């Protein structure tokens, strides 16, 4: 089968490897659609993983939808022909962190995956991913492309749940790429009346307007004064950081006011530290939070939103490439010009 091997952002090679062989408690999925995530092009993140594993390449891809084409004899609840989304990471549900609701801090979640990755024609789904609620059968009116968004939208659902986002608040979203726009779309679907977004790209700011942003601000402008001008003189209630740019992280700290919550959905690279005006934060009860990944309850929520058709999530797709042009697809994502979600469409020769 064909796979796309990641050596670096500039070096993604389509190569051949054997189709995975399944065990009795596993099944094989023919991948129909696979999304490229922003985390797939974080070279520091990918190179660190390669070093840890002692390899010079990775087969990435975790936003997938496809068809079950082989099923082990011990698999009971799935059959050949089922259209599925499969989560690459699953928590154990039993450890201290899971019991406290920190499922994405679970050691098992950080050490599970499917084989070999979503940028392949086929992948093997291990027993543990099946047993730990990592598989969703797509209903007839849910397309493969909608299925691809279950994982990224699930991450957004988790962040907004942790930040306790609710009606009556004003949200400031720093970064209007795919994750920023997913936050925007979900917030508007929840009935949040005022959502302000920022970016350095005119294209992405126009997209934010298209998807319902109440105000858009160029990230190089005086954000604090513009936010207050459009929010009755107040700071935003929630600041969601959706870019790893250090300037955005600093802007988040500056924009917070009385009662604000800052949630870092994206973070700067390792080694970057932020100075926090802790005395001001103490006096104003400002909260700083992080959110990583998605747990099954977040994927459940994401799937319900997708089934509801409350927003047209597929409109976020700007480019579609066959698997054999994965290198070109990565170029588009890395250039970050006039592009949003980029999808690969693996097909057998």
C-alpha positions as CSV (number, residue, x, y, z in Angstrom):
1,X,0.0,0.0,0.0
2,X,1.0,3.7,-0.4
3,X,1.9,5.8,2.6
4,X,3.2,9.3,3.0
5,X,6.3,9.4,5.2
6,X,7.2,12.6,7.0
7,X,10.9,13.4,7.2
8,X,10.5,17.2,7.6
9,X,8.0,19.8,6.5
10,X,9.9,20.1,3.2
11,X,10.4,16.3,2.8
12,X,7.3,14.2,2.7
13,X,7.7,11.1,0.5
14,X,5.1,8.7,-0.8
15,X,6.4,5.2,-0.5
16,X,5.3,1.6,-0.4
17,X,4.9,-0.6,2.6
18,X,3.0,-3.8,3.4
19,X,-0.6,-3.6,4.3
20,X,-1.0,-4.1,8.1
21,X,-2.1,-7.6,9.2
22,X,-4.9,-7.6,11.8
23,X,-5.2,-9.7,15.0
24,X,-8.4,-11.4,16.2
25,X,-9.5,-8.4,18.2
26,X,-8.7,-5.8,15.6
27,X,-10.0,-4.5,12.3
28,X,-8.6,-2.9,9.1
29,X,-9.8,0.4,7.8
30,X,-9.5,1.6,4.2
31,X,-8.9,5.3,4.7
32,X,-11.1,7.5,2.6
33,X,-10.3,11.0,3.9
34,X,-7.5,12.2,6.2
35,X,-7.0,15.8,7.4
36,X,-3.7,17.5,7.9
37,X,-3.6,19.0,11.4
38,X,-1.6,22.1,12.4
39,X,0.3,19.9,14.8
40,X,1.5,17.8,11.9
41,X,3.8,20.6,10.8
42,X,5.3,21.5,14.2
43,X,8.8,20.3,13.3
44,X,10.1,20.6,16.9
45,X,7.3,18.3,18.0
46,X,7.8,15.8,15.2
47,X,11.7,15.8,15.4
48,X,11.5,15.2,19.2
49,X,9.2,12.2,18.6
50,X,11.6,10.8,15.9
51,X,14.5,11.1,18.3
52,X,12.6,9.4,21.1
53,X,11.7,6.5,18.7
54,X,15.1,6.4,17.1
55,X,13.6,6.8,13.5
56,X,14.2,9.3,10.7
57,X,10.5,9.5,9.6
58,X,7.0,9.2,10.8
59,X,3.7,8.3,9.2
60,X,1.4,11.0,10.6
61,X,-2.3,11.5,10.2
62,X,-4.9,11.3,13.0
63,X,-8.0,12.9,11.5
64,X,-9.4,10.0,9.5
65,X,-12.6,8.5,8.2
66,X,-12.9,5.4,6.2
67,X,-14.5,1.9,5.7
68,X,-13.9,-1.3,7.7
69,X,-12.7,-3.8,5.2
70,X,-11.4,-6.7,7.4
71,X,-12.6,-7.7,10.9
72,X,-11.0,-10.1,13.4
73,X,-13.1,-13.0,14.7
74,X,-13.1,-11.5,18.3
75,X,-14.6,-8.2,17.2
76,X,-18.3,-8.1,18.1
77,X,-19.7,-4.6,17.5
78,X,-18.3,-3.7,14.1
79,X,-18.5,-5.3,10.7
80,X,-17.1,-5.1,7.2
81,X,-18.7,-2.2,5.4
82,X,-19.1,0.1,8.5
83,X,-18.1,3.7,7.8
84,X,-16.1,4.9,10.7
85,X,-14.1,7.6,12.4
86,X,-11.4,6.2,14.6
87,X,-9.6,8.1,17.4
88,X,-5.9,7.6,17.5
89,X,-5.5,8.1,21.2
90,X,-7.7,6.6,24.0
91,X,-7.6,7.0,27.8
92,X,-7.7,4.2,30.3
93,X,-10.7,5.6,32.3
94,X,-9.2,4.0,35.4
95,X,-6.1,6.0,36.5
96,X,-6.0,8.9,38.9
97,X,-6.0,11.5,36.1
98,X,-9.0,9.9,34.3
99,X,-10.9,9.7,37.6
100,X,-10.3,13.5,38.1
101,X,-11.5,14.2,34.5
102,X,-8.0,14.9,33.1
103,X,-8.4,12.1,30.5
104,X,-6.0,13.8,28.0
105,X,-3.3,13.7,30.7
106,X,-3.6,9.9,30.9
107,X,-0.5,7.9,30.2
108,X,-2.4,5.4,28.0
109,X,-3.8,8.3,25.9
110,X,-0.2,9.5,25.3
111,X,0.9,6.1,24.2
112,X,-1.8,4.7,22.0
113,X,-2.2,5.0,18.2
114,X,-3.4,3.2,15.2
115,X,-1.0,1.5,12.7
116,X,0.7,3.0,10.8
117,X,-1.0,6.4,10.6
118,X,-3.8,8.2,8.7
119,X,-1.6,9.2,5.8
120,X,-1.9,5.7,4.4
121,X,-4.3,3.7,2.3
122,X,-5.1,1.3,5.1
123,X,-4.6,1.3,8.9
124,X,-4.9,-1.3,11.6
125,X,-7.1,-0.4,14.6
126,X,-5.7,-2.1,17.8
127,X,-8.0,-3.8,20.2
128,X,-7.5,-1.2,22.9
129,X,-8.7,1.6,20.6
130,X,-11.9,-0.4,20.0
131,X,-12.5,-1.3,23.6
132,X,-11.8,2.2,25.0
133,X,-14.5,4.0,23.0
134,X,-12.2,5.1,20.1
135,X,-14.5,4.1,17.2
136,X,-17.6,5.8,15.9
137,X,-19.8,4.4,13.2
138,X,-20.8,7.3,10.9
139,X,-24.5,7.7,10.2
140,X,-25.6,7.7,6.6
141,X,-26.0,11.4,6.4
142,X,-22.5,12.1,7.8
143,X,-19.9,12.3,5.1
144,X,-16.3,11.1,5.3
145,X,-15.2,14.7,5.2
146,X,-17.5,15.6,8.1
147,X,-16.0,12.5,9.9
148,X,-12.5,14.0,9.5
149,X,-13.6,16.9,11.7
150,X,-14.7,14.8,14.7
151,X,-11.2,14.9,16.3
152,X,-10.3,18.5,15.7
153,X,-13.8,19.7,16.7
154,X,-13.6,17.4,19.8
155,X,-10.4,19.2,20.9
156,X,-12.3,22.5,20.5
157,X,-15.3,21.2,22.5
158,X,-13.0,20.2,25.3
159,X,-11.3,23.6,25.5
160,X,-14.6,25.4,25.6
161,X,-16.0,23.0,28.2
162,X,-13.0,23.5,30.4
163,X,-13.2,27.3,30.1
164,X,-16.9,27.1,31.0
165,X,-17.9,29.2,27.9
166,X,-21.5,30.4,28.1
167,X,-24.0,32.9,26.9
168,X,-23.4,36.5,27.9
169,X,-19.7,36.3,27.6
170,X,-17.4,38.0,25.1
171,X,-14.8,35.8,23.5
172,X,-11.5,36.9,22.0
173,X,-9.9,34.3,19.7
174,X,-6.3,35.0,18.9
175,X,-5.6,33.3,15.5
176,X,-8.1,32.6,12.8
177,X,-6.7,29.5,11.3
178,X,-8.7,26.2,11.3
179,X,-8.7,25.8,15.1
180,X,-9.7,29.5,15.6
181,X,-12.5,29.2,13.2
182,X,-13.7,26.0,14.7
183,X,-13.8,27.8,18.1
184,X,-15.7,30.6,16.4
185,X,-18.3,28.3,14.7
186,X,-18.9,26.3,17.9
187,X,-19.3,29.4,20.0
188,X,-21.8,31.0,17.6
189,X,-23.7,27.7,17.5
190,X,-23.9,27.8,21.3
191,X,-25.5,31.2,21.1
192,X,-22.5,33.3,22.2
193,X,-23.4,36.8,21.0
194,X,-20.0,38.5,20.7
195,X,-16.9,36.8,19.3
196,X,-13.9,38.8,18.3
197,X,-11.1,37.2,16.3
198,X,-7.6,38.3,15.3
199,X,-5.0,37.2,12.8
200,X,-2.1,38.7,10.7
201,X,-3.7,37.3,7.5
202,X,-6.3,39.3,5.6
203,X,-7.5,36.1,4.0
204,X,-8.2,34.4,7.4
205,X,-9.8,37.5,8.8
206,X,-12.2,37.5,5.8
207,X,-12.9,33.8,6.6
208,X,-13.7,34.7,10.2
209,X,-16.2,37.3,9.0
210,X,-17.7,34.7,6.7
211,X,-18.1,32.3,9.6
212,X,-19.8,34.8,11.9
213,X,-17.2,36.8,13.8
214,X,-18.7,40.0,15.2
215,X,-15.5,41.9,14.9
216,X,-12.1,41.1,13.4
217,X,-8.9,42.8,14.3
218,X,-5.5,42.6,12.6
219,X,-3.1,41.1,15.1
220,X,-0.6,43.9,14.6
221,X,-3.1,46.6,15.6
222,X,-3.7,47.8,19.2
223,X,-5.8,44.8,20.2
224,X,-6.6,45.8,23.7
225,X,-8.1,49.1,22.9
226,X,-10.0,47.8,19.9
227,X,-11.5,44.9,22.0
228,X,-12.6,47.3,24.7
229,X,-14.0,49.7,22.1
230,X,-16.2,46.9,20.8
231,X,-17.1,45.5,24.2
232,X,-18.6,48.4,26.2
233,X,-15.1,49.3,27.6
234,X,-14.5,45.8,29.1
235,X,-11.8,43.2,28.6
236,X,-13.0,39.9,27.0
237,X,-14.4,37.3,29.4
238,X,-12.5,34.5,27.6
239,X,-9.3,34.7,25.6
240,X,-8.6,31.6,23.4
241,X,-5.1,31.3,22.1
242,X,-5.2,29.4,18.8
243,X,-1.7,30.2,17.5
244,X,1.7,29.2,18.8
245,X,3.1,32.7,18.0
246,X,4.8,34.2,21.1
247,X,3.3,37.6,20.2
248,X,-0.2,36.1,20.6
249,X,0.7,34.5,23.9
250,X,1.8,37.9,25.2
251,X,-1.2,39.6,23.8
252,X,-3.4,37.1,25.6
253,X,-1.8,38.1,28.9
254,X,-2.2,41.7,28.1
255,X,-5.9,41.5,27.0
256,X,-7.1,39.7,30.2
257,X,-9.1,41.8,32.6
258,X,-11.3,41.4,35.7
259,X,-12.7,37.8,35.7
260,X,-11.1,36.8,32.4
261,X,-10.1,33.3,31.6
262,X,-7.2,32.7,29.2
263,X,-7.1,29.2,27.7
264,X,-4.0,28.2,25.7
265,X,-5.3,25.9,23.0
266,X,-2.0,26.4,21.2
267,X,1.3,27.2,22.8
268,X,4.8,28.5,21.8
269,X,7.6,26.1,21.3
270,X,9.5,24.5,24.2
271,X,11.9,26.7,26.1
272,X,9.6,29.8,25.8
273,X,8.6,31.2,29.2
274,X,6.0,33.9,29.8
275,X,6.1,36.6,32.5
276,X,2.8,36.8,34.3
277,X,1.8,40.0,36.2
278,X,0.7,37.8,39.0
279,X,-0.3,40.7,41.4
280,X,-2.7,42.1,38.8
281,X,-4.1,38.7,38.1
282,X,-4.6,38.0,41.8
283,X,-6.5,41.2,42.3
284,X,-8.7,40.6,39.3
285,X,-9.3,36.8,39.6
286,X,-7.8,36.0,36.2
287,X,-7.6,32.4,35.3
288,X,-4.9,30.8,33.0
289,X,-5.7,27.3,31.6
290,X,-4.5,24.9,29.0
291,X,-6.3,22.3,26.9
292,X,-4.8,19.4,25.1
293,X,-6.5,16.9,22.8
294,X,-9.9,15.3,23.2
295,X,-11.4,12.7,25.4
296,X,-14.3,10.4,24.4
297,X,-16.9,12.7,25.9
298,X,-15.5,15.6,23.8
299,X,-15.6,13.4,20.7
300,X,-19.2,12.5,21.6
301,X,-20.1,16.1,21.8
302,X,-18.3,16.9,18.5
303,X,-20.1,14.1,16.7
304,X,-23.5,15.4,18.0
305,X,-22.7,18.9,16.7
306,X,-21.7,17.5,13.3
307,X,-24.9,15.4,13.1
308,X,-26.9,18.5,14.1
309,X,-25.8,20.3,10.9
310,X,-25.9,23.5,13.0
311,X,-22.9,24.8,11.0
312,X,-21.3,23.7,7.7
313,X,-18.0,22.4,8.9
314,X,-17.0,21.1,5.5
315,X,-16.8,24.7,4.3
316,X,-13.5,24.9,6.2
317,X,-11.9,22.6,3.6
318,X,-9.9,24.7,1.1
319,X,-7.8,22.0,-0.6
320,X,-8.1,18.4,-1.4
321,X,-5.1,16.3,-2.6
322,X,-4.7,12.6,-3.5
323,X,-2.2,10.7,-1.3
324,X,0.4,10.7,-4.0
325,X,0.6,14.5,-3.7
326,X,1.0,14.6,0.0
327,X,4.2,16.6,-0.4
328,X,2.3,19.4,-2.2
329,X,-0.4,19.2,0.5
330,X,2.1,19.8,3.2
331,X,3.6,22.8,1.2
332,X,0.2,24.4,1.2
333,X,-0.3,23.9,4.9
334,X,3.2,25.2,5.7
335,X,2.9,28.3,3.5
336,X,-0.4,29.2,5.3
337,X,-1.4,31.6,2.5
338,X,-5.0,31.3,1.2
339,X,-5.7,27.9,2.7
340,X,-7.7,26.4,5.6
341,X,-8.2,22.7,6.2
342,X,-6.2,20.5,3.7
343,X,-7.5,17.0,3.1
344,X,-5.8,13.9,1.7
345,X,-7.8,11.4,-0.2
346,X,-6.0,8.0,-0.2
347,X,-6.9,5.7,-3.0
348,X,-5.5,2.4,-4.2
349,X,-3.8,2.3,-7.6
